[in-house]
């Protein structure tokens, strides 16, 4: 049962910490977190969109050189 008590204690600490932080500071942290996140295409598909874009660019440059 100690694990359950530890979980309740941790959740209580997190809630108290959240309540103690000013609203302005919480909003700024939320904005900073959103700015650091990767774009949706990278989050959903990884490096595939970038690799396709690089491949298409290479094909277009090679056609343009001919």
Residue pairs with C-beta under 8 A, 6 or more apart in sequence:
18 26
37 43
41 49
42 49
42 50
